[in-house]
Amino acid sequence: MYMKYRVERMDGKDMGPCFILEYKKDRHARVALAAYADACAEDNPGLAQDLRWTLEELER
């Protein structure tokens, strides 16, 4: 992968590598977001719910 975006934390803290998903225009990114929601649901149900809500809003 190559550097295409620069992402910064709002609190200014350092962060490690990240992967950007352009879910509004990439159907594969939406599939990945749904899979992530399923994967994190037990440990982070709030995040899973937010991701699913975001995906539902795109379909309206």
N, CA, C and O atoms as a Maestro MAE file, in Angstrom:
{
 s_m_m2io_version
 :::
 2.0.0
}

f_m_ct {
 s_m_title
 :::
 protein
 m_atom[240] {
  # First column is atom index #
  i_m_mmod_type
  r_m_x_coord
  r_m_y_coord
  r_m_z_coord
  i_m_residue_number
  s_m_chain_name
  s_m_pdb_residue_name
  s_m_pdb_atom_name
  i_m_atomic_number
  :::
  1 25 0.845 -1.174 0.000 1 A "MET " " N  " 7
  2 3 0.000 0.000 0.000 1 A "MET " " CA " 6
  3 2 0.890 1.237 0.000 1 A "MET " " C  " 6
  4 15 2.063 1.185 0.371 1 A "MET " " O  " 8
  5 25 0.318 2.314 -0.413 2 A "TYR " " N  " 7
  6 3 1.089 3.543 -0.523 2 A "TYR " " CA " 6
  7 2 0.374 4.668 0.216 2 A "TYR " " C  " 6
  8 15 -0.812 4.569 0.533 2 A "TYR " " O  " 8
  9 25 1.109 5.722 0.479 3 A "MET " " N  " 7
  10 3 0.563 6.883 1.179 3 A "MET " " CA " 6
  11 2 -0.290 7.705 0.216 3 A "MET " " C  " 6
  12 15 0.226 8.292 -0.735 3 A "MET " " O  " 8
  13 25 -1.590 7.744 0.467 4 A "LYS " " N  " 7
  14 3 -2.492 8.537 -0.358 4 A "LYS " " CA " 6
  15 2 -3.175 9.621 0.479 4 A "LYS " " C  " 6
  16 15 -3.534 10.678 -0.041 4 A "LYS " " O  " 8
  17 25 -3.349 9.360 1.760 5 A "TYR " " N  " 7
  18 3 -4.023 10.282 2.662 5 A "TYR " " CA " 6
  19 2 -3.146 10.542 3.882 5 A "TYR " " C  " 6
  20 15 -2.285 9.735 4.233 5 A "TYR " " O  " 8
  21 25 -3.381 11.670 4.511 6 A "ARG " " N  " 7
  22 3 -2.760 11.951 5.810 6 A "ARG " " CA " 6
  23 2 -3.895 12.038 6.820 6 A "ARG " " C  " 6
  24 15 -4.802 12.858 6.676 6 A "ARG " " O  " 8
  25 25 -3.842 11.199 7.829 7 A "VAL " " N  " 7
  26 3 -4.877 11.157 8.849 7 A "VAL " " CA " 6
  27 2 -4.247 11.573 10.165 7 A "VAL " " C  " 6
  28 15 -3.169 11.102 10.528 7 A "VAL " " O  " 8
  29 25 -4.929 12.461 10.876 8 A "GLU " " N  " 7
  30 3 -4.436 12.931 12.166 8 A "GLU " " CA " 6
  31 2 -5.532 12.771 13.209 8 A "GLU " " C  " 6
  32 15 -6.715 12.948 12.915 8 A "GLU " " O  " 8
  33 25 -5.131 12.436 14.419 9 A "ARG " " N  " 7
  34 3 -6.083 12.367 15.525 9 A "ARG " " CA " 6
  35 2 -6.476 13.776 15.938 9 A "ARG " " C  " 6
  36 15 -5.656 14.693 15.887 9 A "ARG " " O  " 8
  37 25 -7.698 13.947 16.336 10 A "MET " " N  " 7
  38 3 -8.181 15.260 16.763 10 A "MET " " CA " 6
  39 2 -7.501 15.729 18.045 10 A "MET " " C  " 6
  40 15 -7.379 16.931 18.277 10 A "MET " " O  " 8
  41 25 -7.053 14.783 18.885 11 A "ASP " " N  " 7
  42 3 -6.407 15.159 20.140 11 A "ASP " " CA " 6
  43 2 -4.898 15.350 19.989 11 A "ASP " " C  " 6
  44 15 -4.209 15.638 20.968 11 A "ASP " " O  " 8
  45 25 -4.383 15.191 18.775 12 A "GLY " " N  " 7
  46 3 -2.967 15.425 18.519 12 A "GLY " " CA " 6
  47 2 -2.045 14.275 18.882 12 A "GLY " " C  " 6
  48 15 -0.843 14.360 18.631 12 A "GLY " " O  " 8
  49 25 -2.566 13.205 19.462 13 A "LYS " " N  " 7
  50 3 -1.735 12.063 19.840 13 A "LYS " " CA " 6
  51 2 -1.258 11.333 18.592 13 A "LYS " " C  " 6
  52 15 -1.901 11.360 17.543 13 A "LYS " " O  " 8
  53 25 -0.102 10.677 18.741 14 A "ASP " " N  " 7
  54 3 0.418 9.869 17.637 14 A "ASP " " CA " 6
  55 2 -0.502 8.683 17.390 14 A "ASP " " C  " 6
  56 15 -1.181 8.198 18.295 14 A "ASP " " O  " 8
  57 25 -0.507 8.232 16.146 15 A "MET " " N  " 7
  58 3 -1.281 7.045 15.808 15 A "MET " " CA " 6
  59 2 -0.495 6.201 14.829 15 A "MET " " C  " 6
  60 15 0.388 6.696 14.128 15 A "MET " " O  " 8
  61 25 -0.822 4.943 14.789 16 A "GLY " " N  " 7
  62 3 -0.147 4.035 13.879 16 A "GLY " " CA " 6
  63 2 -0.767 4.076 12.495 16 A "GLY " " C  " 6
  64 15 -1.605 4.930 12.207 16 A "GLY " " O  " 8
  65 25 -0.359 3.160 11.649 17 A "PRO " " N  " 7
  66 3 -0.899 3.098 10.294 17 A "PRO " " CA " 6
  67 2 -2.419 2.889 10.320 17 A "PRO " " C  " 6
  68 15 -2.963 2.284 11.244 17 A "PRO " " O  " 8
  69 25 -3.067 3.391 9.315 18 A "CYS " " N  " 7
  70 3 -4.515 3.197 9.205 18 A "CYS " " CA " 6
  71 2 -4.874 2.923 7.750 18 A "CYS " " C  " 6
  72 15 -4.065 3.115 6.842 18 A "CYS " " O  " 8
  73 25 -6.092 2.476 7.556 19 A "PHE " " N  " 7
  74 3 -6.579 2.101 6.234 19 A "PHE " " CA " 6
  75 2 -7.878 2.856 6.007 19 A "PHE " " C  " 6
  76 15 -8.794 2.765 6.825 19 A "PHE " " O  " 8
  77 25 -7.972 3.590 4.926 20 A "ILE " " N  " 7
  78 3 -9.139 4.412 4.617 20 A "ILE " " CA " 6
  79 2 -10.126 3.621 3.756 20 A "ILE " " C  " 6
  80 15 -9.740 2.990 2.771 20 A "ILE " " O  " 8
  81 25 -11.394 3.663 4.138 21 A "LEU " " N  " 7
  82 3 -12.460 3.052 3.340 21 A "LEU " " CA " 6
  83 2 -13.394 4.158 2.859 21 A "LEU " " C  " 6
  84 15 -13.993 4.861 3.673 21 A "LEU " " O  " 8
  85 25 -13.519 4.314 1.571 22 A "GLU " " N  " 7
  86 3 -14.440 5.299 1.009 22 A "GLU " " CA " 6
  87 2 -15.778 4.606 0.754 22 A "GLU " " C  " 6
  88 15 -16.131 4.282 -0.380 22 A "GLU " " O  " 8
  89 25 -16.500 4.394 1.841 23 A "TYR " " N  " 7
  90 3 -17.696 3.559 1.790 23 A "TYR " " CA " 6
  91 2 -18.869 4.181 1.036 23 A "TYR " " C  " 6
  92 15 -19.797 3.463 0.662 23 A "TYR " " O  " 8
  93 25 -18.855 5.471 0.804 24 A "LYS " " N  " 7
  94 3 -19.970 6.078 0.071 24 A "LYS " " CA " 6
  95 2 -19.939 5.740 -1.413 24 A "LYS " " C  " 6
  96 15 -20.986 5.704 -2.059 24 A "LYS " " O  " 8
  97 25 -18.762 5.493 -1.957 25 A "LYS " " N  " 7
  98 3 -18.683 5.221 -3.397 25 A "LYS " " CA " 6
  99 2 -18.121 3.847 -3.749 25 A "LYS " " C  " 6
  100 15 -18.060 3.490 -4.925 25 A "LYS " " O  " 8
  101 25 -17.713 3.082 -2.755 26 A "ASP " " N  " 7
  102 3 -17.085 1.782 -3.003 26 A "ASP " " CA " 6
  103 2 -17.892 0.677 -2.320 26 A "ASP " " C  " 6
  104 15 -17.891 0.572 -1.094 26 A "ASP " " O  " 8
  105 25 -18.570 -0.136 -3.106 27 A "ARG " " N  " 7
  106 3 -19.409 -1.191 -2.528 27 A "ARG " " CA " 6
  107 2 -18.583 -2.205 -1.736 27 A "ARG " " C  " 6
  108 15 -19.085 -2.796 -0.780 27 A "ARG " " O  " 8
  109 25 -17.341 -2.409 -2.118 28 A "HIS " " N  " 7
  110 3 -16.478 -3.341 -1.381 28 A "HIS " " CA " 6
  111 2 -16.152 -2.783 0.002 28 A "HIS " " C  " 6
  112 15 -16.024 -3.538 0.966 28 A "HIS " " O  " 8
  113 25 -16.021 -1.488 0.096 29 A "ALA " " N  " 7
  114 3 -15.781 -0.856 1.392 29 A "ALA " " CA " 6
  115 2 -16.988 -1.041 2.306 29 A "ALA " " C  " 6
  116 15 -16.827 -1.230 3.512 29 A "ALA " " O  " 8
  117 25 -18.184 -0.988 1.747 30 A "ARG " " N  " 7
  118 3 -19.389 -1.205 2.554 30 A "ARG " " CA " 6
  119 2 -19.438 -2.639 3.084 30 A "ARG " " C  " 6
  120 15 -19.842 -2.869 4.223 30 A "ARG " " O  " 8
  121 25 -19.030 -3.590 2.266 31 A "VAL " " N  " 7
  122 3 -18.966 -4.988 2.719 31 A "VAL " " CA " 6
  123 2 -17.948 -5.110 3.856 31 A "VAL " " C  " 6
  124 15 -18.196 -5.799 4.846 31 A "VAL " " O  " 8
  125 25 -16.817 -4.447 3.711 32 A "ALA " " N  " 7
  126 3 -15.782 -4.477 4.749 32 A "ALA " " CA " 6
  127 2 -16.284 -3.840 6.043 32 A "ALA " " C  " 6
  128 15 -16.007 -4.345 7.131 32 A "ALA " " O  " 8
  129 25 -17.019 -2.736 5.930 33 A "LEU " " N  " 7
  130 3 -17.570 -2.074 7.111 33 A "LEU " " CA " 6
  131 2 -18.566 -2.981 7.827 33 A "LEU " " C  " 6
  132 15 -18.569 -3.057 9.056 33 A "LEU " " O  " 8
  133 25 -19.404 -3.662 7.064 34 A "ALA " " N  " 7
  134 3 -20.369 -4.590 7.658 34 A "ALA " " CA " 6
  135 2 -19.649 -5.741 8.359 34 A "ALA " " C  " 6
  136 15 -20.050 -6.150 9.449 34 A "ALA " " O  " 8
  137 25 -18.603 -6.258 7.748 35 A "ALA " " N  " 7
  138 3 -17.827 -7.342 8.361 35 A "ALA " " CA " 6
  139 2 -17.151 -6.862 9.640 35 A "ALA " " C  " 6
  140 15 -17.083 -7.601 10.622 35 A "ALA " " O  " 8
  141 25 -16.654 -5.633 9.633 36 A "TYR " " N  " 7
  142 3 -16.021 -5.078 10.832 36 A "TYR " " CA " 6
  143 2 -17.052 -4.920 11.944 36 A "TYR " " C  " 6
  144 15 -16.766 -5.211 13.105 36 A "TYR " " O  " 8
  145 25 -18.251 -4.460 11.591 37 A "ALA " " N  " 7
  146 3 -19.314 -4.329 12.588 37 A "ALA " " CA " 6
  147 2 -19.609 -5.683 13.229 37 A "ALA " " C  " 6
  148 15 -19.757 -5.773 14.448 37 A "ALA " " O  " 8
  149 25 -19.693 -6.720 12.427 38 A "ASP " " N  " 7
  150 3 -19.925 -8.064 12.963 38 A "ASP " " CA " 6
  151 2 -18.770 -8.504 13.860 38 A "ASP " " C  " 6
  152 15 -18.987 -9.088 14.922 38 A "ASP " " O  " 8
  153 25 -17.555 -8.223 13.429 39 A "ALA " " N  " 7
  154 3 -16.370 -8.676 14.165 39 A "ALA " " CA " 6
  155 2 -16.211 -7.972 15.512 39 A "ALA " " C  " 6
  156 15 -15.724 -8.577 16.467 39 A "ALA " " O  " 8
  157 25 -16.611 -6.706 15.603 40 A "CYS " " N  " 7
  158 3 -16.389 -5.955 16.841 40 A "CYS " " CA " 6
  159 2 -17.614 -5.905 17.746 40 A "CYS " " C  " 6
  160 15 -17.554 -5.321 18.829 40 A "CYS " " O  " 8
  161 25 -18.722 -6.505 17.324 41 A "ALA " " N  " 7
  162 3 -19.989 -6.371 18.045 41 A "ALA " " CA " 6
  163 2 -19.910 -6.812 19.506 41 A "ALA " " C  " 6
  164 15 -20.506 -6.174 20.374 41 A "ALA " " O  " 8
  165 25 -19.198 -7.872 19.784 42 A "GLU " " N  " 7
  166 3 -19.117 -8.364 21.164 42 A "GLU " " CA " 6
  167 2 -18.266 -7.447 22.040 42 A "GLU " " C  " 6
  168 15 -18.646 -7.143 23.171 42 A "GLU " " O  " 8
  169 25 -17.125 -7.007 21.528 43 A "ASP " " N  " 7
  170 3 -16.208 -6.180 22.310 43 A "ASP " " CA " 6
  171 2 -16.587 -4.703 22.321 43 A "ASP " " C  " 6
  172 15 -16.314 -3.996 23.290 43 A "ASP " " O  " 8
  173 25 -17.216 -4.239 21.244 44 A "ASN " " N  " 7
  174 3 -17.543 -2.818 21.132 44 A "ASN " " CA " 6
  175 2 -18.915 -2.661 20.460 44 A "ASN " " C  " 6
  176 15 -19.005 -2.256 19.300 44 A "ASN " " O  " 8
  177 25 -19.979 -2.985 21.202 45 A "PRO " " N  " 7
  178 3 -21.311 -2.956 20.598 45 A "PRO " " CA " 6
  179 2 -21.737 -1.572 20.114 45 A "PRO " " C  " 6
  180 15 -22.485 -1.460 19.143 45 A "PRO " " O  " 8
  181 25 -21.274 -0.533 20.772 46 A "GLY " " N  " 7
  182 3 -21.617 0.821 20.340 46 A "GLY " " CA " 6
  183 2 -21.056 1.141 18.971 46 A "GLY " " C  " 6
  184 15 -21.747 1.719 18.132 46 A "GLY " " O  " 8
  185 25 -19.814 0.770 18.742 47 A "LEU " " N  " 7
  186 3 -19.198 0.987 17.435 47 A "LEU " " CA " 6
  187 2 -19.911 0.159 16.373 47 A "LEU " " C  " 6
  188 15 -20.189 0.651 15.279 47 A "LEU " " O  " 8
  189 25 -20.203 -1.087 16.693 48 A "ALA " " N  " 7
  190 3 -20.905 -1.948 15.738 48 A "ALA " " CA " 6
  191 2 -22.250 -1.335 15.356 48 A "ALA " " C  " 6
  192 15 -22.623 -1.327 14.183 48 A "ALA " " O  " 8
  193 25 -22.968 -0.826 16.341 49 A "GLN " " N  " 7
  194 3 -24.260 -0.198 16.079 49 A "GLN " " CA " 6
  195 2 -24.094 1.041 15.207 49 A "GLN " " C  " 6
  196 15 -24.872 1.244 14.274 49 A "GLN " " O  " 8
  197 25 -23.097 1.870 15.494 50 A "ASP " " N  " 7
  198 3 -22.849 3.075 14.687 50 A "ASP " " CA " 6
  199 2 -22.522 2.717 13.240 50 A "ASP " " C  " 6
  200 15 -23.016 3.360 12.314 50 A "ASP " " O  " 8
  201 25 -21.698 1.704 13.045 51 A "LEU " " N  " 7
  202 3 -21.338 1.295 11.689 51 A "LEU " " CA " 6
  203 2 -22.557 0.787 10.928 51 A "LEU " " C  " 6
  204 15 -22.754 1.120 9.760 51 A "LEU " " O  " 8
  205 25 -23.363 -0.014 11.593 52 A "ARG " " N  " 7
  206 3 -24.568 -0.539 10.935 52 A "ARG " " CA " 6
  207 2 -25.550 0.577 10.603 52 A "ARG " " C  " 6
  208 15 -26.175 0.566 9.542 52 A "ARG " " O  " 8
  209 25 -25.685 1.533 11.503 53 A "TRP " " N  " 7
  210 3 -26.564 2.676 11.250 53 A "TRP " " CA " 6
  211 2 -26.066 3.468 10.042 53 A "TRP " " C  " 6
  212 15 -26.860 3.879 9.196 53 A "TRP " " O  " 8
  213 25 -24.760 3.680 9.965 54 A "THR " " N  " 7
  214 3 -24.172 4.398 8.830 54 A "THR " " CA " 6
  215 2 -24.487 3.682 7.525 54 A "THR " " C  " 6
  216 15 -24.863 4.319 6.541 54 A "THR " " O  " 8
  217 25 -24.336 2.373 7.511 55 A "LEU " " N  " 7
  218 3 -24.632 1.597 6.303 55 A "LEU " " CA " 6
  219 2 -26.116 1.659 5.945 55 A "LEU " " C  " 6
  220 15 -26.471 1.756 4.771 55 A "LEU " " O  " 8
  221 25 -26.974 1.603 6.954 56 A "GLU " " N  " 7
  222 3 -28.416 1.697 6.697 56 A "GLU " " CA " 6
  223 2 -28.779 3.054 6.104 56 A "GLU " " C  " 6
  224 15 -29.615 3.132 5.203 56 A "GLU " " O  " 8
  225 25 -28.167 4.111 6.596 57 A "GLU " " N  " 7
  226 3 -28.437 5.456 6.084 57 A "GLU " " CA " 6
  227 2 -28.047 5.588 4.614 57 A "GLU " " C  " 6
  228 15 -28.703 6.309 3.862 57 A "GLU " " O  " 8
  229 25 -27.002 4.909 4.206 58 A "LEU " " N  " 7
  230 3 -26.572 4.966 2.808 58 A "LEU " " CA " 6
  231 2 -27.595 4.339 1.869 58 A "LEU " " C  " 6
  232 15 -27.692 4.723 0.704 58 A "LEU " " O  " 8
  233 25 -28.348 3.386 2.369 59 A "GLU " " N  " 7
  234 3 -29.317 2.675 1.536 59 A "GLU " " CA " 6
  235 2 -30.636 3.423 1.401 59 A "GLU " " C  " 6
  236 15 -31.483 3.031 0.598 59 A "GLU " " O  " 8
  237 25 -30.824 4.475 2.158 60 A "ARG " " N  " 7
  238 3 -32.086 5.243 2.102 60 A "ARG " " CA " 6
  239 2 -32.083 6.214 0.966 60 A "ARG " " C  " 6
  240 15 -33.059 6.939 0.770 60 A "ARG " " O  " 8
  :::
 }
 m_bond[239] {
  # First column is bond index #
  i_m_from
  i_m_to
  i_m_order
  :::
  1 1 2 1
  2 2 3 1
  3 3 4 2
  4 3 5 1
  5 5 6 1
  6 6 7 1
  7 7 8 2
  8 7 9 1
  9 9 10 1
  10 10 11 1
  11 11 12 2
  12 11 13 1
  13 13 14 1
  14 14 15 1
  15 15 16 2
  16 15 17 1
  17 17 18 1
  18 18 19 1
  19 19 20 2
  20 19 21 1
  21 21 22 1
  22 22 23 1
  23 23 24 2
  24 23 25 1
  25 25 26 1
  26 26 27 1
  27 27 28 2
  28 27 29 1
  29 29 30 1
  30 30 31 1
  31 31 32 2
  32 31 33 1
  33 33 34 1
  34 34 35 1
  35 35 36 2
  36 35 37 1
  37 37 38 1
  38 38 39 1
  39 39 40 2
  40 39 41 1
  41 41 42 1
  42 42 43 1
  43 43 44 2
  44 43 45 1
  45 45 46 1
  46 46 47 1
  47 47 48 2
  48 47 49 1
  49 49 50 1
  50 50 51 1
  51 51 52 2
  52 51 53 1
  53 53 54 1
  54 54 55 1
  55 55 56 2
  56 55 57 1
  57 57 58 1
  58 58 59 1
  59 59 60 2
  60 59 61 1
  61 61 62 1
  62 62 63 1
  63 63 64 2
  64 63 65 1
  65 65 66 1
  66 66 67 1
  67 67 68 2
  68 67 69 1
  69 69 70 1
  70 70 71 1
  71 71 72 2
  72 71 73 1
  73 73 74 1
  74 74 75 1
  75 75 76 2
  76 75 77 1
  77 77 78 1
  78 78 79 1
  79 79 80 2
  80 79 81 1
  81 81 82 1
  82 82 83 1
  83 83 84 2
  84 83 85 1
  85 85 86 1
  86 86 87 1
  87 87 88 2
  88 87 89 1
  89 89 90 1
  90 90 91 1
  91 91 92 2
  92 91 93 1
  93 93 94 1
  94 94 95 1
  95 95 96 2
  96 95 97 1
  97 97 98 1
  98 98 99 1
  99 99 100 2
  100 99 101 1
  101 101 102 1
  102 102 103 1
  103 103 104 2
  104 103 105 1
  105 105 106 1
  106 106 107 1
  107 107 108 2
  108 107 109 1
  109 109 110 1
  110 110 111 1
  111 111 112 2
  112 111 113 1
  113 113 114 1
  114 114 115 1
  115 115 116 2
  116 115 117 1
  117 117 118 1
  118 118 119 1
  119 119 120 2
  120 119 121 1
  121 121 122 1
  122 122 123 1
  123 123 124 2
  124 123 125 1
  125 125 126 1
  126 126 127 1
  127 127 128 2
  128 127 129 1
  129 129 130 1
  130 130 131 1
  131 131 132 2
  132 131 133 1
  133 133 134 1
  134 134 135 1
  135 135 136 2
  136 135 137 1
  137 137 138 1
  138 138 139 1
  139 139 140 2
  140 139 141 1
  141 141 142 1
  142 142 143 1
  143 143 144 2
  144 143 145 1
  145 145 146 1
  146 146 147 1
  147 147 148 2
  148 147 149 1
  149 149 150 1
  150 150 151 1
  151 151 152 2
  152 151 153 1
  153 153 154 1
  154 154 155 1
  155 155 156 2
  156 155 157 1
  157 157 158 1
  158 158 159 1
  159 159 160 2
  160 159 161 1
  161 161 162 1
  162 162 163 1
  163 163 164 2
  164 163 165 1
  165 165 166 1
  166 166 167 1
  167 167 168 2
  168 167 169 1
  169 169 170 1
  170 170 171 1
  171 171 172 2
  172 171 173 1
  173 173 174 1
  174 174 175 1
  175 175 176 2
  176 175 177 1
  177 177 178 1
  178 178 179 1
  179 179 180 2
  180 179 181 1
  181 181 182 1
  182 182 183 1
  183 183 184 2
  184 183 185 1
  185 185 186 1
  186 186 187 1
  187 187 188 2
  188 187 189 1
  189 189 190 1
  190 190 191 1
  191 191 192 2
  192 191 193 1
  193 193 194 1
  194 194 195 1
  195 195 196 2
  196 195 197 1
  197 197 198 1
  198 198 199 1
  199 199 200 2
  200 199 201 1
  201 201 202 1
  202 202 203 1
  203 203 204 2
  204 203 205 1
  205 205 206 1
  206 206 207 1
  207 207 208 2
  208 207 209 1
  209 209 210 1
  210 210 211 1
  211 211 212 2
  212 211 213 1
  213 213 214 1
  214 214 215 1
  215 215 216 2
  216 215 217 1
  217 217 218 1
  218 218 219 1
  219 219 220 2
  220 219 221 1
  221 221 222 1
  222 222 223 1
  223 223 224 2
  224 223 225 1
  225 225 226 1
  226 226 227 1
  227 227 228 2
  228 227 229 1
  229 229 230 1
  230 230 231 1
  231 231 232 2
  232 231 233 1
  233 233 234 1
  234 234 235 1
  235 235 236 2
  236 235 237 1
  237 237 238 1
  238 238 239 1
  239 239 240 2
  :::
 }
}
